[in-house]
Amino acid sequence: MEDRRAKKTKRAIKQTFLDLLKTHPINKISVSEITRIADIGRGTFYFHYLDVYDLLEKIEDEICDDLSAIFDEVYTAPSDFNALFLAIIDYISGHNEQFSLLMVQEANSSKLMQKMRQLFVNKIGSLIPEKMMDNYHKIRILFIVSGVVGIIDDWLRRDFKIGKDVICFELGKIMGAL
C-alpha cells in the first residue's frame, strides 16, 4: 500500500502531465518539464515511472482498472447493459478532461480504445460458461463491445455533443433488437 506522500506525488505528476497535454503533443513533453512544473526531483519521477510513455500507460491502466470495477459492480446479467453503459458514460463524463486530452493524442486514442475493448470482451466472455463459448458467442461479444466502444470513441471526439441519456436510450433500443 502506498503512503500518502507517494500518492500525492503521483497525483502531482499525473496532473502536470495532463496539463502539459493541453498544449503539447506527448512526444514534446519531457521528464524535465514535468518535474520542473510539479516541483519534484527527476529521481522521484523515475522512482514511479520509466518515462512519459510509461506514465501514459499507467494512466490508461488506471482508467481500465476503474472501468473493470464499474463492470464488476454493475453488470451482473445481460439485462444490466443499460445500467452498465450509463455507469461507464457517467465515469467518462466525470473524467471528461482526462479522456479528451488522451483522445487528442491520435496514436494513443486507438490504444486506449483497444484496451477498453479488450477489457469488456474479457469481462463479458468470462460470464459465459466455457463449454457454451462457441464462435457465435465470441463474434457476438466482439460485435457488441466493438460497437459500444466505437460509440464512446465517437462521443469523445465530438466533445460530448450528444447527451448521455440519449446515447444510453438509443443503445438500449439497439441492444433490445439484437
C-alpha positions as a Markdown table, in Angstrom:
| # | Residue | x | y | z |
|---|---|---|---|---|
| 1 | Met | 0.0 | 0.0 | 0.0 |
| 2 | Glu | 1.3 | 3.4 | -1.0 |
| 3 | Asp | 1.7 | 6.1 | 1.6 |
| 4 | Arg | 0.1 | 9.5 | 1.3 |
| 5 | Arg | 3.2 | 11.2 | 0.1 |
| 6 | Ala | 3.7 | 8.8 | -2.8 |
| 7 | Lys | 0.0 | 9.2 | -3.8 |
| 8 | Lys | 0.3 | 12.9 | -3.6 |
| 9 | Thr | 3.5 | 12.9 | -5.7 |
| 10 | Lys | 1.9 | 10.6 | -8.3 |
| 11 | Arg | -1.2 | 12.8 | -8.4 |
| 12 | Ala | 1.0 | 15.9 | -9.0 |
| 13 | Ile | 3.0 | 14.1 | -11.8 |
| 14 | Lys | -0.2 | 12.9 | -13.4 |
| 15 | Gln | -1.9 | 16.4 | -13.2 |
| 16 | Thr | 1.2 | 18.1 | -14.6 |
| 17 | Phe | 1.4 | 15.6 | -17.4 |
| 18 | Leu | -2.3 | 16.1 | -18.3 |
| 19 | Asp | -1.9 | 19.9 | -18.1 |
| 20 | Leu | 1.0 | 19.7 | -20.5 |
| 21 | Leu | -1.0 | 17.6 | -22.9 |
| 22 | Lys | -3.3 | 20.6 | -23.3 |
| 23 | Thr | -0.6 | 22.4 | -25.1 |
| 24 | His | 1.9 | 19.8 | -26.2 |
| 25 | Pro | 1.9 | 16.5 | -28.1 |
| 26 | Ile | 3.2 | 13.7 | -26.0 |
| 27 | Asn | 6.4 | 13.4 | -27.9 |
| 28 | Lys | 7.2 | 17.1 | -26.9 |
| 29 | Ile | 6.7 | 16.5 | -23.2 |
| 30 | Ser | 9.9 | 15.8 | -21.3 |
| 31 | Val | 10.5 | 14.4 | -17.8 |
| 32 | Ser | 12.5 | 17.5 | -17.1 |
| 33 | Glu | 9.5 | 19.7 | -17.8 |
| 34 | Ile | 7.1 | 17.6 | -15.7 |
| 35 | Thr | 9.5 | 17.6 | -12.8 |
| 36 | Arg | 10.2 | 21.3 | -13.0 |
| 37 | Ile | 6.4 | 22.2 | -13.1 |
| 38 | Ala | 5.5 | 19.6 | -10.5 |
| 39 | Asp | 8.4 | 20.7 | -8.3 |
| 40 | Ile | 9.8 | 17.3 | -7.7 |
| 41 | Gly | 13.2 | 15.8 | -8.5 |
| 42 | Arg | 13.9 | 13.7 | -11.6 |
| 43 | Gly | 14.8 | 10.8 | -9.3 |
| 44 | Thr | 11.3 | 10.9 | -7.8 |
| 45 | Phe | 9.7 | 10.8 | -11.2 |
| 46 | Tyr | 11.9 | 7.8 | -12.2 |
| 47 | Phe | 11.1 | 6.1 | -8.9 |
| 48 | His | 7.5 | 5.9 | -10.1 |
| 49 | Tyr | 7.7 | 5.8 | -13.9 |
| 50 | Leu | 10.2 | 4.8 | -16.6 |
| 51 | Asp | 9.4 | 7.8 | -18.9 |
| 52 | Val | 6.4 | 9.8 | -20.1 |
| 53 | Tyr | 5.1 | 6.9 | -22.2 |
| 54 | Asp | 5.1 | 4.7 | -19.1 |
| 55 | Leu | 3.2 | 7.4 | -17.2 |
| 56 | Leu | 0.7 | 7.5 | -20.0 |
| 57 | Glu | 0.4 | 3.7 | -19.9 |
| 58 | Lys | -0.2 | 3.8 | -16.1 |
| 59 | Ile | -2.9 | 6.4 | -16.6 |
| 60 | Glu | -4.6 | 4.1 | -19.2 |
| 61 | Asp | -4.2 | 1.2 | -16.8 |
| 62 | Glu | -5.9 | 3.2 | -14.0 |
| 63 | Ile | -8.8 | 4.0 | -16.3 |
| 64 | Cys | -9.1 | 0.3 | -17.2 |
| 65 | Asp | -9.0 | -0.7 | -13.5 |
| 66 | Asp | -11.8 | 1.8 | -12.8 |
| 67 | Leu | -13.9 | 0.6 | -15.7 |
| 68 | Ser | -13.3 | -3.0 | -14.6 |
| 69 | Ala | -14.5 | -2.2 | -11.1 |
| 70 | Ile | -17.6 | -0.5 | -12.6 |
| 71 | Phe | -18.3 | -3.5 | -14.7 |
| 72 | Asp | -18.0 | -5.9 | -11.7 |
| 73 | Glu | -20.3 | -3.7 | -9.6 |
| 74 | Val | -23.0 | -3.0 | -12.2 |
| 75 | Tyr | -23.0 | -5.8 | -14.8 |
| 76 | Thr | -24.3 | -9.0 | -13.3 |
| 77 | Ala | -26.6 | -10.1 | -16.1 |
| 78 | Pro | -27.2 | -9.2 | -19.8 |
| 79 | Ser | -30.3 | -7.2 | -18.7 |
| 80 | Asp | -27.9 | -4.8 | -16.9 |
| 81 | Phe | -26.5 | -3.5 | -20.1 |
| 82 | Asn | -28.2 | -0.1 | -19.9 |
| 83 | Ala | -27.1 | 0.4 | -16.3 |
| 84 | Leu | -23.5 | -0.6 | -17.2 |
| 85 | Phe | -23.4 | 1.8 | -20.2 |
| 86 | Leu | -24.8 | 4.6 | -18.1 |
| 87 | Ala | -22.2 | 4.0 | -15.4 |
| 88 | Ile | -19.4 | 4.0 | -18.0 |
| 89 | Ile | -20.7 | 7.2 | -19.5 |
| 90 | Asp | -21.0 | 8.8 | -16.0 |
| 91 | Tyr | -17.4 | 7.8 | -15.3 |
| 92 | Ile | -16.2 | 9.2 | -18.6 |
| 93 | Ser | -18.2 | 12.4 | -18.1 |
| 94 | Gly | -16.7 | 12.7 | -14.6 |
| 95 | His | -13.2 | 12.4 | -16.2 |
| 96 | Asn | -14.0 | 14.2 | -19.4 |
| 97 | Glu | -10.9 | 16.4 | -19.4 |
| 98 | Gln | -8.7 | 13.4 | -18.9 |
| 99 | Phe | -10.4 | 11.5 | -21.7 |
| 100 | Ser | -10.5 | 14.4 | -24.0 |
| 101 | Leu | -6.8 | 15.0 | -23.6 |
| 102 | Leu | -5.9 | 11.4 | -24.1 |
| 103 | Met | -8.1 | 11.2 | -27.2 |
| 104 | Val | -6.4 | 14.2 | -28.8 |
| 105 | Gln | -3.2 | 12.1 | -28.9 |
| 106 | Glu | -4.2 | 10.3 | -32.1 |
| 107 | Ala | -1.8 | 7.4 | -31.7 |
| 108 | Asn | -2.9 | 6.9 | -28.1 |
| 109 | Ser | -6.6 | 7.1 | -28.7 |
| 110 | Ser | -6.8 | 3.9 | -30.6 |
| 111 | Lys | -4.6 | 2.2 | -28.0 |
| 112 | Leu | -6.8 | 3.3 | -25.1 |
| 113 | Met | -9.9 | 2.2 | -27.1 |
| 114 | Gln | -8.3 | -1.2 | -27.8 |
| 115 | Lys | -7.6 | -1.6 | -24.1 |
| 116 | Met | -11.2 | -0.8 | -23.2 |
| 117 | Arg | -12.5 | -3.1 | -25.9 |
| 118 | Gln | -10.3 | -6.0 | -24.7 |
| 119 | Leu | -11.3 | -5.4 | -21.1 |
| 120 | Phe | -15.0 | -5.6 | -21.9 |
| 121 | Val | -14.6 | -8.6 | -24.3 |
| 122 | Asn | -12.8 | -10.4 | -21.5 |
| 123 | Lys | -15.3 | -9.4 | -18.8 |
| 124 | Ile | -18.4 | -10.4 | -20.8 |
| 125 | Gly | -16.7 | -13.5 | -22.1 |
| 126 | Ser | -15.9 | -14.6 | -18.5 |
| 127 | Leu | -19.6 | -14.6 | -17.7 |
| 128 | Ile | -20.4 | -17.3 | -20.3 |
| 129 | Pro | -19.6 | -20.9 | -19.4 |
| 130 | Glu | -16.6 | -22.1 | -21.3 |
| 131 | Lys | -18.5 | -25.1 | -22.9 |
| 132 | Met | -21.1 | -22.6 | -24.3 |
| 133 | Met | -18.4 | -20.3 | -25.7 |
| 134 | Asp | -18.7 | -21.1 | -29.4 |
| 135 | Asn | -17.8 | -18.9 | -32.4 |
| 136 | Tyr | -21.3 | -17.4 | -32.4 |
| 137 | His | -20.9 | -16.1 | -28.8 |
| 138 | Lys | -17.3 | -14.9 | -29.4 |
| 139 | Ile | -18.4 | -13.0 | -32.5 |
| 140 | Arg | -21.5 | -11.6 | -30.9 |
| 141 | Ile | -19.5 | -10.3 | -27.9 |
| 142 | Leu | -16.9 | -8.8 | -30.1 |
| 143 | Phe | -19.5 | -7.2 | -32.3 |
| 144 | Ile | -21.4 | -5.6 | -29.3 |
| 145 | Val | -18.3 | -4.5 | -27.5 |
| 146 | Ser | -16.7 | -3.0 | -30.6 |
| 147 | Gly | -19.9 | -1.1 | -31.4 |
| 148 | Val | -20.2 | 0.3 | -27.9 |
| 149 | Val | -16.5 | 1.3 | -27.7 |
| 150 | Gly | -16.8 | 2.8 | -31.1 |
| 151 | Ile | -19.7 | 4.9 | -30.0 |
| 152 | Ile | -17.8 | 6.0 | -26.9 |
| 153 | Asp | -14.8 | 6.9 | -29.1 |
| 154 | Asp | -17.1 | 8.9 | -31.4 |
| 155 | Trp | -18.8 | 10.6 | -28.5 |
| 156 | Leu | -15.5 | 11.7 | -27.1 |
| 157 | Arg | -14.2 | 13.0 | -30.4 |
| 158 | Arg | -17.4 | 15.1 | -30.8 |
| 159 | Asp | -16.9 | 16.7 | -27.5 |
| 160 | Phe | -19.9 | 15.1 | -25.8 |
| 161 | Lys | -22.4 | 16.9 | -28.1 |
| 162 | Ile | -25.0 | 14.1 | -27.7 |
| 163 | Gly | -26.4 | 13.8 | -24.2 |
| 164 | Lys | -25.5 | 10.7 | -22.3 |
| 165 | Asp | -29.2 | 9.9 | -21.7 |
| 166 | Val | -29.9 | 9.9 | -25.4 |
| 167 | Ile | -26.9 | 7.6 | -26.1 |
| 168 | Cys | -28.0 | 5.2 | -23.4 |
| 169 | Phe | -31.6 | 5.2 | -24.6 |
| 170 | Glu | -30.7 | 4.6 | -28.2 |
| 171 | Leu | -28.2 | 1.8 | -27.3 |
| 172 | Gly | -30.9 | 0.2 | -25.2 |
| 173 | Lys | -33.1 | 0.1 | -28.2 |
| 174 | Ile | -30.4 | -1.4 | -30.4 |
| 175 | Met | -29.4 | -4.0 | -27.7 |
| 176 | Gly | -33.1 | -4.9 | -27.4 |
| 177 | Ala | -33.2 | -5.7 | -31.1 |
| 178 | Leu | -30.2 | -8.0 | -31.0 |
